[in-house]
Amino acid sequence: MPWSTLPPEVLAKILSNIRFRDRVDFSLVCRQWNDVIFGLCPSADYLLPLRSYSDLCIDHVPSLLRSSARRYRNLEVNWEESELFPDNRDDTFFTHLDQALAILAEKGSVKCLWLTAPLDQRMVRFFAKHEALIDSLQELWVTISTKCFTYTTSNTKWTPVHVRLSNLRSLKWDEYENYNGETFEDFIFGLSMPKVTKIKLRRGHDFESRDRSLIELRDADNVCDLTVANLEEHCSRQYFKVARPKLRRLRLDNALSEMANQELMEIASNLPNVQHLKISMVWIDFATSLTLASMLQSLTELTINLHLVNLSNFSKKLQDIHGLTILHLNCKGTCTVEESIQIELLKLVEFRCRYEINASDSRVFLFCPRIVVFEQTSDVSNGGNAIFFQLQSF
């Protein structure tokens, strides 16, 4: 049966499950595969994937882009799984990729980019070479994969690249530590984002200590939602060195520990309007972040995610958050208190708590005269008490 007689959706499904060893056959079929990809979805929101390892052969993409009137909004660029070595001059993937990106930049339709790549000079050149395309983005998601240092030597000299993202609204940056212990004395990517409002910075769990992140945020005065995850306090501090008066929502996931009160006060002074704080701690004590919470003058909503928690030492810090109206506590391990205590939260209207087990007979009595929602859920399958928090009579 000729390919042309098959419905496009059927042909796409067939081709997506076929692997070809012969390069010629592969190229011929990919030509039809590309025709299907470019003809299936007329929607401008369709995601155009440019991957070094997929069956979508990039050799034909530039010519198809030139002949197509379709304007793609979402773009994926991925050479994570690539067998391409940095010194392989015969490889044509990046030649075709550069051509395709230049055409997309001329069309001016791409607003969202998902980039997954190893950290090498090709990635640095990617940001430096495609300024027009990158500057038009509204959303950028960068993942530096754990494979990123396979071909990177420890004596690599990195030249920082300054990236202008004039229209960016949302940034998600995932980076992983190198395998060979390479350190970076300075940032590699300086990002200027005057319109960005939402930023998420995260490092994988397999990192080693490093004083700096790979990026430096610039002109990010309009950020209202910031997540900093899995970065040591040395790495996190740089994101709070400047005043962020428009920041309303802050999430700290394994990000701060053992910081002096004076430094926490300086951070709090740069975050005068944070209303919602979410603290997630797995390996480190959360006293530092809770102290920071008590110093945020505008804080009204607090969410705490923990594995182990002993509230005996933190009751006063909770009481110091005078404007707190919503408190959510999620404990995935033992929730305990050395002896029964009372916590006054005079403005609290909503309290929700989930924990696996209460390890003691003690109670936490909450004095909350304005409470409207009070909910606690526990797992007593391993013993223990079902009641840990208890409202105190007014």
C-alpha positions in Angstrom: 0.0 0.0 0.0 1.5 3.4 -1.0 2.3 5.8 1.9 0.2 8.4 0.3 -3.0 6.4 0.7 -2.7 6.2 4.5 -4.3 8.7 6.7 -1.7 11.1 8.2 -2.4 10.1 11.8 -2.0 6.4 10.9 1.2 7.1 9.0 2.6 9.1 11.9 1.9 6.3 14.3 3.6 3.8 12.1 6.7 5.9 11.5 7.1 6.7 15.1 7.5 3.0 16.0 10.0 2.2 13.2 13.8 2.3 13.5 16.1 2.2 10.5 19.7 1.0 10.3 20.2 2.0 6.7 20.9 5.7 6.4 19.5 6.0 2.9 16.2 4.3 3.8 16.1 6.2 7.1 16.5 9.5 5.2 13.8 8.7 2.6 11.3 7.7 5.2 12.2 10.6 7.4 11.4 12.8 4.5 7.8 11.5 4.5 7.8 11.5 8.3 8.7 15.2 8.2 5.9 15.9 5.7 3.5 14.2 8.1 4.8 16.2 11.1 4.6 19.5 9.2 1.2 18.6 7.8 -0.6 17.1 10.8 -1.2 20.1 13.1 -2.2 23.4 11.6 -2.4 24.9 15.1 0.2 27.6 16.0 0.6 26.0 19.4 2.0 22.8 17.9 5.4 21.8 19.4 8.2 21.6 16.9 10.8 19.1 18.1 14.4 19.5 16.9 16.3 16.6 18.5 19.6 15.0 17.7 18.5 11.5 18.5 14.9 11.3 17.2 13.5 9.8 14.0 12.7 13.3 12.9 15.6 13.8 10.6 16.7 17.4 10.9 18.4 17.3 7.5 15.1 18.2 5.8 13.8 20.7 8.4 15.3 23.9 7.0 13.8 23.4 3.5 10.4 22.4 5.0 10.4 25.5 7.2 11.1 27.7 4.2 8.3 26.3 2.2 5.8 26.1 5.0 3.6 29.0 6.0 3.0 27.5 9.4 4.2 29.6 12.4 5.3 27.5 15.3 4.8 28.9 18.8 6.5 26.1 20.8 10.0 24.8 20.1 12.0 22.0 21.6 15.8 21.8 21.1 17.5 18.7 22.5 20.9 17.2 22.0 21.1 15.5 25.4 21.3 12.0 24.1 23.6 12.9 21.3 26.6 10.9 20.3 28.1 14.1 19.0 31.5 14.8 20.4 32.6 18.4 20.7 35.6 17.8 18.4 33.6 16.0 15.7 33.8 18.6 12.8 32.0 16.3 10.4 28.7 16.3 12.3 26.0 18.3 10.5 23.4 18.4 13.2 24.3 21.8 14.5 24.6 23.2 10.9 21.0 22.2 10.1 19.9 23.3 13.6 21.4 26.8 13.1 19.7 27.1 9.7 16.3 26.0 11.1 16.6 28.4 14.1 17.5 31.3 11.8 14.4 30.7 9.7 12.2 30.5 12.8 13.7 33.7 14.0 12.7 35.4 10.8 9.2 34.1 11.1 9.1 35.5 14.7 6.5 33.1 16.0 8.4 31.1 18.5 7.5 32.2 22.1 8.3 29.1 24.1 11.6 27.2 24.1 12.5 24.0 25.9 16.2 23.4 25.7 17.8 20.2 27.0 21.6 20.0 26.5 24.9 19.2 28.0 27.0 22.1 29.4 29.7 22.6 26.8 30.9 25.3 24.5 28.1 24.4 22.0 25.5 25.5 24.5 27.3 28.7 25.2 27.4 29.4 21.4 23.7 28.5 21.2 22.8 31.5 23.4 25.3 33.8 21.8 24.5 32.9 18.2 20.7 33.0 18.2 20.1 36.3 20.0 17.1 37.3 17.8 15.2 34.1 18.5 16.0 34.0 22.2 15.2 37.7 22.7 11.6 37.1 21.4 10.8 34.3 23.9 8.1 34.7 26.5 8.9 31.3 28.2 12.3 29.6 28.6 12.9 26.2 30.1 16.5 25.1 30.3 17.6 21.6 31.5 21.3 20.9 31.8 21.3 17.2 31.9 23.4 14.9 34.1 25.2 13.8 31.0 26.5 17.3 30.6 30.0 16.9 31.7 30.9 13.7 29.9 33.1 15.5 27.4 34.1 18.5 29.6 37.6 18.7 31.0 38.4 20.2 34.3 40.6 22.9 32.8 38.0 24.3 30.5 38.0 28.1 30.4 34.5 29.5 30.3 33.8 32.9 28.8 30.5 34.3 30.3 27.8 35.0 27.8 25.3 37.9 28.3 21.8 37.0 27.2 19.1 39.5 26.6 15.5 38.2 27.1 13.5 41.4 26.6 10.1 39.7 26.4 10.6 36.8 28.8 7.8 36.3 31.3 8.7 32.8 32.8 12.1 31.1 33.3 12.7 27.6 34.6 16.3 26.6 34.9 17.4 23.1 36.0 21.1 22.5 36.4 23.1 19.5 37.7 26.5 19.4 39.2 29.4 18.0 37.2 31.0 14.6 37.7 34.6 15.7 37.8 34.4 18.3 40.6 34.9 21.2 38.2 34.3 24.6 39.9 33.1 27.8 38.4 34.5 31.0 39.8 32.0 33.1 37.9 28.7 32.7 36.3 28.5 31.5 32.7 25.1 32.9 31.6 24.1 36.5 32.5 20.4 36.8 31.9 18.8 40.2 31.5 15.0 39.8 31.9 13.2 43.1 32.6 9.7 41.7 32.1 10.1 38.3 33.8 7.6 37.6 36.6 8.1 33.9 37.4 11.4 32.2 38.0 12.2 28.6 39.1 15.8 27.7 39.7 16.6 24.0 40.6 19.6 21.8 40.9 19.5 18.0 40.9 20.1 15.9 43.9 23.5 14.6 42.7 25.3 17.9 43.1 28.6 18.7 44.9 29.3 21.9 46.7 29.7 24.9 44.5 29.6 28.5 45.5 27.9 29.8 42.4 25.1 29.0 40.1 25.7 28.9 36.4 23.5 31.9 35.9 23.2 35.4 37.1 19.9 37.2 37.1 19.9 40.8 35.9 17.1 43.4 35.6 14.7 41.0 37.2 12.9 43.6 39.2 9.4 42.5 38.2 9.7 39.0 39.6 6.6 38.1 41.7 7.0 34.3 41.9 10.4 32.8 42.8 11.4 29.2 43.5 14.9 28.3 44.6 15.4 24.5 45.0 18.3 22.3 46.0 20.9 25.1 46.1 23.2 25.5 49.1 22.9 28.8 51.1 26.1 30.1 49.4 24.5 29.6 46.0 21.1 30.9 47.1 22.3 34.1 48.6 23.0 35.7 45.2 19.3 35.7 44.4 18.5 37.8 47.5 21.3 40.3 47.3 19.1 42.9 45.6 15.7 44.3 46.6 12.7 42.5 45.1 9.8 44.7 46.1 7.4 43.0 43.7 8.0 39.4 44.9 4.8 37.9 46.4 5.4 34.2 46.3 8.6 32.5 47.5 9.4 28.8 47.6 12.6 27.5 49.3 13.3 23.8 48.7 16.5 22.7 50.6 17.9 26.1 49.9 18.8 27.9 53.2 20.5 26.6 56.3 22.6 27.8 59.2 22.5 31.5 58.3 23.1 34.2 60.9 20.1 36.3 62.0 21.8 39.4 60.7 22.0 38.0 57.2 18.5 36.8 57.4 17.3 40.2 58.3 19.1 41.6 55.3 17.4 39.1 53.1 14.0 39.9 54.7 14.5 43.6 54.1 15.0 42.9 50.4 11.6 41.0 50.3 9.2 43.5 51.9 6.1 42.3 50.1 6.3 38.5 50.2 2.9 37.2 51.2 3.2 33.4 50.5 6.2 31.4 51.6 6.6 27.6 51.0 9.4 25.8 52.8 10.4 22.3 51.8 13.2 20.6 53.7 14.3 17.0 53.4 17.9 16.7 54.5 18.5 19.9 56.5 16.9 21.6 59.5 14.3 24.2 58.7 15.0 26.6 61.6 16.7 29.1 59.3 13.8 29.3 56.9 11.3 29.5 59.7 13.3 32.3 61.2 13.2 34.1 57.8 9.5 33.6 57.7 9.1 35.4 61.1 11.0 38.3 59.6 8.9 38.8 56.5 6.6 41.6 57.4 3.9 41.0 54.8 3.7 37.2 55.2 0.2 35.9 55.4 0.4 32.3 54.1 3.0 29.6 55.1 3.4 26.1 53.8 5.9 23.7 55.4 6.8 20.3 53.9 9.1 18.2 56.1 10.2 14.7 56.7 10.7 15.0 60.5 9.5 17.8 62.7 9.7 18.6 66.4 7.7 21.7 67.0 9.0 22.2 70.6 11.7 24.6 69.4 9.7 26.5 66.8 6.5 27.5 68.5 7.7 31.0 69.3 8.9 31.5 65.7 5.4 30.6 64.5 3.9 33.1 66.9 6.3 35.8 65.6 4.5 35.7 62.2 1.9 38.2 63.4 0.0 38.4 60.1 -0.3 34.7 59.4 -3.8 33.7 58.2 -3.1 30.4 56.4 -0.8 27.6 57.7 -0.3 24.3 56.0 2.0 21.6 57.6 2.9 18.5 55.7 5.1 16.0 57.5 6.1 12.7 55.8 7.6 11.3 58.9 7.3 11.5 62.7 5.6 14.6 64.1 6.5 15.1 67.7 6.7 17.5 70.6 8.6 17.1 73.8 5.8 18.3 76.0 2.4 19.9 75.4 2.6 23.5 74.2 0.3 26.3 73.2 0.7 28.4 70.1 -1.2 31.6 69.6 -2.0 32.5 66.0 -4.5 35.3 66.5 -5.2 36.0 62.8 -5.2 32.4 61.5 -8.3 31.4 59.6 -7.1 28.2 57.9 -5.0 25.4 59.3 -4.4 22.1 57.5 -1.9 19.4 58.7 -0.9 16.0 57.3 1.5 13.7 59.2 2.3 10.0 59.3 2.4 9.5 63.0 2.4 11.3 66.3 5.2 9.8 68.4 4.1 11.1 71.8 1.1 11.7 74.0 1.7 15.4 74.1 -0.4 17.9 72.2 -0.1 21.2 70.4 -2.9 23.5 71.5 -3.7 26.1 69.0 -5.3 29.4 70.1 -6.9 30.7 67.0 -10.0 32.9 67.7 -10.6 33.5 64.0 -10.2 30.0 62.7 -12.6 28.9 60.0 -10.9 25.8 58.5 -9.2 23.3 60.8 -8.1 20.0 59.3 -5.6 17.4 60.3 -4.9 14.0 58.7 -2.7 11.3 60.1 -1.6 7.7 59.4 -1.9 5.6 62.5 -1.3 2.3 60.8 2.1 2.0 62.7 0.7 3.0 66.0 0.7 6.4 67.7 -2.0 8.9 68.3 -4.4 10.3 65.7 -4.7 13.7 67.3 -1.7 15.9 67.6 -3.1 19.4 67.1 -6.0 20.5 69.1 -7.9 23.8 69.1 -8.0 25.5 72.5 -11.3 26.7 73.8 -11.8 30.4 73.4 
